[in-house]
Amino acid sequence: MAKNNKWTIALAFTAIYIVWGSTYLGILFGLRGFPPFMLATFRFIVAGIGLTIWRLSKGEVKPDWQSIQRNSVTGTLLLVGGVVSVTWAEQYLASSVAAIIVSALPFWFVVLDKSQWSYYFSNKSILAGLIVGFMGVIVLVSEGHIATSSAGDSIQKTLSPFIILIGGVAWASGSLFSRYKPTKNSTIMNAGIQFLIAGTITLIISLASGEWNGFHFAQVSTEAWVALAYLIVMGSLVTYLAYLWLLKVRPPAQVSTYVYVNPVVALFLGIVMARESISWMQTLALAIILCGVLMVNLPKYKKTQAAL
């Protein structure tokens, strides 16, 4: 069992390292056929229905009201706040640039995890890492040509990086809430509820924003349909479940190491498959942010290894 658990952990980390890095490109291709909130709606609703029906068919007890409430908070923060912010911003940003901005995520865990403040803010390496990392974020968002898409006006292009940063705060908040406010249901059932709640919210936003006006499924390209299917299966079912499960069985410091790999994968795929380009300033910003992330995570990782 221990051996099998090690393999499961390794596969879960592979999913959030590699597959999650590829979803930035998947979103980019999906947006070529679907508006952002509609894309998120299909992605979440289909995954939520599939997971919920599966668990109920296996005899799992229906979630109680407390479980629904907590999963509603988690799903709204993680999926609507975190995932949809990236989806919306990729209308105006290169997928690789979006991934670079998301790489600042571990800093929000440090800032928001109040129960660990006494440890975080007494450690010089973590404090230095926060400063270095935020310097990298400033370098990135201050670059004049960060928006690489011709779509949108100047305000939307300017707001895009900050929308992703706000989404990162929401993602970290949802992750911490999920960890400190667990429910009685299985990880799969929890994810199903979260997807359904998030899909309902994005559907309302999509309808209210007029995305369905004049939209025709027949006009959606095969490329966009394939991207949507990939986001549902690999981006939502596989990697999201892996992430929620890893938060339960491994320390958050180890789980958050996926941010080292995701931007590299997104950068490589963006250049090769979408012919995106990245400036030397953006590359420098990525290097600075990742150095900061390393400085933040190193003490926690050493502490975890010493305890094993």
C-alpha positions as CSV (number, residue, x, y, z in Angstrom):
1,M,0.0,0.0,0.0
2,A,2.9,2.4,0.8
3,K,4.4,1.6,-2.5
4,N,1.2,2.2,-4.4
5,N,0.6,5.5,-2.4
6,K,4.1,6.7,-3.5
7,W,3.2,6.0,-7.2
8,T,-0.2,7.8,-6.8
9,I,1.5,10.8,-5.3
10,A,4.0,10.8,-8.1
11,L,1.3,10.6,-10.7
12,A,-0.7,13.4,-9.0
13,F,2.4,15.7,-9.0
14,T,3.0,14.9,-12.6
15,A,-0.6,15.9,-13.4
16,I,-0.3,19.3,-11.7
17,Y,3.2,19.9,-13.0
18,I,2.8,19.0,-16.7
19,V,-0.9,18.8,-17.5
20,W,-1.8,22.0,-15.6
21,G,0.9,23.8,-17.5
22,S,-0.6,22.8,-20.8
23,T,-4.1,24.0,-19.9
24,Y,-3.0,27.6,-20.5
25,L,-2.7,26.7,-24.2
26,G,-5.9,24.8,-24.0
27,I,-7.7,27.9,-22.8
28,L,-6.1,29.9,-25.6
29,F,-7.4,27.5,-28.2
30,G,-10.8,27.2,-26.5
31,L,-11.3,31.0,-26.6
32,R,-11.0,30.9,-30.4
33,G,-14.5,29.3,-30.5
34,F,-16.1,30.2,-27.1
35,P,-16.5,33.4,-25.1
36,P,-14.6,33.1,-21.7
37,F,-17.5,32.6,-19.3
38,M,-19.3,30.2,-21.7
39,L,-16.1,28.2,-22.0
40,A,-15.8,28.0,-18.2
41,T,-19.5,27.1,-17.9
42,F,-19.2,24.1,-20.2
43,R,-15.9,23.1,-18.6
44,F,-17.3,23.2,-15.0
45,I,-20.9,21.9,-15.6
46,V,-19.9,18.8,-17.6
47,A,-17.2,17.9,-15.1
48,G,-19.5,18.5,-12.1
49,I,-22.3,16.4,-13.4
50,G,-20.0,13.6,-14.3
51,L,-18.3,13.5,-10.9
52,T,-21.5,13.9,-8.9
53,I,-23.4,11.2,-10.7
54,W,-20.4,8.8,-10.5
55,R,-20.1,9.1,-6.7
56,L,-23.9,8.9,-6.1
57,S,-24.0,5.8,-8.3
58,K,-21.3,4.3,-6.1
59,G,-23.5,4.7,-3.1
60,E,-21.8,7.8,-1.5
61,V,-24.0,9.6,0.9
62,K,-25.5,12.8,-0.4
63,P,-23.7,15.9,0.9
64,D,-25.3,17.7,3.8
65,W,-26.0,21.4,4.0
66,Q,-22.7,22.2,5.7
67,S,-20.8,20.4,3.0
68,I,-22.6,22.2,0.2
69,Q,-21.9,25.6,1.9
70,R,-18.2,24.9,2.3
71,N,-17.8,23.5,-1.2
72,S,-19.7,26.5,-2.5
73,V,-17.1,28.8,-0.9
74,T,-14.2,26.7,-2.1
75,G,-15.6,26.3,-5.7
76,T,-16.3,30.0,-6.0
77,L,-12.8,31.1,-4.9
78,L,-10.8,28.4,-6.7
79,L,-12.7,28.0,-9.9
80,V,-14.6,31.3,-10.5
81,G,-11.9,33.4,-8.9
82,G,-8.8,31.5,-9.9
83,V,-9.5,29.7,-13.1
84,V,-12.0,32.1,-14.7
85,S,-9.7,35.1,-14.1
86,V,-7.0,33.4,-16.2
87,T,-9.6,32.4,-18.8
88,W,-10.9,36.0,-19.2
89,A,-7.4,37.5,-19.2
90,E,-6.1,35.2,-21.9
91,Q,-8.3,37.1,-24.4
92,Y,-5.7,39.8,-24.1
93,L,-2.5,38.1,-22.9
94,A,-0.3,35.3,-24.3
95,S,-0.9,32.0,-22.5
96,S,2.8,32.0,-21.4
97,V,2.5,35.4,-19.9
98,A,-0.6,34.4,-18.0
99,A,1.3,31.4,-16.6
100,I,4.2,33.7,-15.5
101,I,1.8,35.9,-13.5
102,V,0.2,32.9,-11.9
103,S,3.7,31.7,-10.7
104,A,3.5,34.4,-8.0
105,L,0.8,32.2,-6.3
106,P,2.9,30.9,-3.4
107,F,3.3,34.5,-2.1
108,W,-0.4,34.7,-1.5
109,F,-0.4,31.6,0.6
110,V,2.2,33.2,2.9
111,V,0.3,36.4,3.1
112,L,-3.1,34.8,3.7
113,D,-2.3,31.8,5.9
114,K,-2.7,33.7,9.2
115,S,-2.2,30.6,11.3
116,Q,1.4,30.3,10.0
117,W,2.4,34.0,10.3
118,S,4.5,33.5,13.4
119,Y,6.6,31.1,11.4
120,Y,6.6,32.8,8.0
121,F,7.4,36.3,9.2
122,S,10.1,35.2,11.6
123,N,12.1,33.5,8.8
124,K,14.4,35.8,6.9
125,S,14.5,33.5,3.8
126,I,10.7,33.7,3.5
127,L,10.6,37.4,4.0
128,A,13.4,37.9,1.4
129,G,11.6,35.6,-1.0
130,L,8.4,37.7,-0.7
131,I,10.3,40.9,-1.5
132,V,12.2,39.3,-4.4
133,G,9.0,37.7,-5.8
134,F,7.0,40.9,-5.7
135,M,9.8,42.7,-7.4
136,G,9.5,40.2,-10.2
137,V,5.7,40.8,-10.4
138,I,6.4,44.6,-10.6
139,V,8.9,44.1,-13.4
140,L,6.4,42.0,-15.3
141,V,3.2,44.1,-15.0
142,S,5.2,47.4,-15.5
143,E,6.3,46.3,-18.9
144,G,4.7,48.4,-21.5
145,H,3.9,45.6,-24.0
146,I,2.7,42.9,-21.7
147,A,-0.6,42.4,-23.6
148,T,0.2,40.5,-26.7
149,S,-3.2,40.1,-28.2
150,S,-4.8,42.6,-30.6
151,A,-8.2,42.0,-29.0
152,G,-9.7,44.4,-26.5
153,D,-9.1,48.1,-25.7
154,S,-6.2,49.6,-23.7
155,I,-8.1,49.4,-20.4
156,Q,-8.8,45.6,-20.8
157,K,-5.2,45.0,-21.7
158,T,-4.0,47.0,-18.7
159,L,-6.3,45.3,-16.3
160,S,-5.6,41.7,-17.5
161,P,-2.4,41.1,-15.4
162,F,-4.1,42.5,-12.3
163,I,-7.2,40.4,-12.8
164,I,-4.9,37.3,-12.7
165,L,-3.2,38.5,-9.6
166,I,-6.6,39.0,-7.9
167,G,-7.5,35.5,-9.1
168,G,-4.4,34.2,-7.4
169,V,-5.5,35.7,-4.1
170,A,-8.9,34.0,-4.6
171,W,-7.2,30.6,-5.5
172,A,-5.0,30.8,-2.4
173,S,-7.9,31.7,-0.2
174,G,-10.0,28.8,-1.6
175,S,-7.1,26.4,-1.1
176,L,-6.6,27.4,2.5
177,F,-10.3,27.3,3.2
178,S,-10.5,23.8,1.7
179,R,-7.6,22.7,4.0
180,Y,-8.8,24.2,7.2
181,K,-12.6,23.7,6.7
182,P,-12.8,20.1,5.4
183,T,-16.0,18.3,4.7
184,K,-17.2,14.7,5.3
185,N,-17.5,13.8,1.6
186,S,-14.9,12.3,-0.6
187,T,-12.5,14.5,-2.7
188,I,-14.4,13.5,-5.8
189,M,-17.8,14.4,-4.5
190,N,-16.4,17.7,-3.1
191,A,-14.9,18.5,-6.5
192,G,-18.2,17.7,-8.2
193,I,-20.2,20.1,-6.0
194,Q,-17.5,22.8,-6.5
195,F,-17.7,22.4,-10.3
196,L,-21.5,22.6,-10.3
197,I,-21.6,25.7,-8.1
198,A,-18.9,27.4,-10.2
199,G,-20.6,26.4,-13.5
200,T,-23.9,27.9,-12.3
201,I,-22.2,31.2,-11.4
202,T,-20.3,31.4,-14.7
203,L,-23.5,30.5,-16.6
204,I,-25.4,33.4,-14.9
205,I,-22.5,35.8,-15.8
206,S,-22.3,34.5,-19.3
207,L,-26.1,35.1,-19.9
208,A,-26.0,38.5,-18.2
209,S,-23.0,39.6,-20.2
210,G,-24.7,38.8,-23.5
211,E,-22.2,36.0,-24.6
212,W,-25.1,33.9,-26.0
213,N,-26.4,36.7,-28.2
214,G,-25.7,35.6,-31.8
215,F,-23.7,32.6,-30.7
216,H,-24.0,29.5,-32.9
217,F,-22.5,26.1,-32.0
218,A,-22.1,25.4,-35.8
219,Q,-19.5,28.2,-36.0
220,V,-17.3,26.7,-33.3
221,S,-14.1,25.2,-34.8
222,T,-13.0,21.6,-34.3
223,E,-9.9,23.0,-32.6
224,A,-12.0,24.8,-30.0
225,W,-14.1,21.7,-29.3
226,V,-11.0,19.6,-28.8
227,A,-9.6,22.2,-26.5
228,L,-12.8,22.2,-24.5
229,A,-12.8,18.4,-24.2
230,Y,-9.1,18.6,-23.0
231,L,-9.9,21.2,-20.4
232,I,-12.8,19.2,-19.1
233,V,-11.0,15.8,-18.9
234,M,-7.4,16.8,-18.2
235,G,-7.7,20.3,-16.8
236,S,-10.7,19.8,-14.6
237,L,-11.2,16.1,-13.8
238,V,-7.6,14.9,-13.7
239,T,-5.5,17.8,-12.4
240,Y,-8.1,19.5,-10.2
241,L,-8.8,16.2,-8.4
242,A,-5.1,15.6,-8.1
243,Y,-4.6,19.1,-6.6
244,L,-7.4,18.7,-4.0
245,W,-6.1,15.2,-3.0
246,L,-2.5,16.4,-2.7
247,L,-3.6,19.2,-0.4
248,K,-4.9,16.5,2.0
249,V,-1.9,14.2,1.9
250,R,1.1,16.5,1.3
251,P,2.2,19.8,2.9
252,P,1.0,22.9,0.9
253,A,4.7,23.9,0.5
254,Q,5.3,20.8,-1.6
255,V,2.1,21.0,-3.5
256,S,2.7,24.6,-4.5
257,T,6.0,23.6,-6.2
258,Y,3.9,23.1,-9.4
259,V,4.3,26.8,-10.0
260,Y,8.0,26.2,-10.9
261,V,7.1,23.9,-13.8
262,N,3.7,25.3,-15.1
263,P,5.1,28.5,-16.6
264,V,8.0,26.7,-18.3
265,V,5.6,24.2,-19.8
266,A,3.2,27.0,-20.9
267,L,6.0,29.0,-22.3
268,F,7.3,26.0,-24.4
269,L,3.9,25.1,-25.7
270,G,2.9,28.7,-26.4
271,I,6.0,29.2,-28.5
272,V,5.9,25.8,-30.3
273,M,2.1,25.4,-30.9
274,A,0.7,29.0,-30.8
275,R,3.8,30.9,-32.1
276,E,3.7,33.2,-29.1
277,S,6.7,35.3,-28.3
278,I,8.2,36.4,-25.0
279,S,10.4,39.3,-24.3
280,W,13.6,39.3,-22.4
281,M,11.9,41.4,-19.7
282,Q,9.2,38.8,-19.3
283,T,11.9,36.1,-19.1
284,L,13.7,38.1,-16.4
285,A,10.5,38.6,-14.5
286,L,9.9,34.9,-14.5
287,A,13.4,34.2,-13.2
288,I,13.0,36.7,-10.4
289,I,9.6,35.4,-9.4
290,L,10.7,31.8,-9.3
291,C,13.8,32.7,-7.3
292,G,11.4,34.4,-4.8
293,V,9.2,31.3,-4.8
294,L,12.2,29.1,-4.1
295,M,13.3,31.3,-1.2
296,V,9.8,31.2,0.3
297,N,9.4,27.4,-0.1
298,L,12.9,26.2,0.8
299,P,12.6,26.6,4.6
300,K,9.1,24.9,4.7
301,Y,10.4,22.1,2.4
302,K,13.4,21.5,4.6
303,K,11.2,21.4,7.7
304,T,8.9,18.9,6.1
305,Q,11.7,16.6,5.0
306,A,13.2,16.7,8.5
307,A,9.9,15.6,10.0
308,L,9.6,12.6,7.6
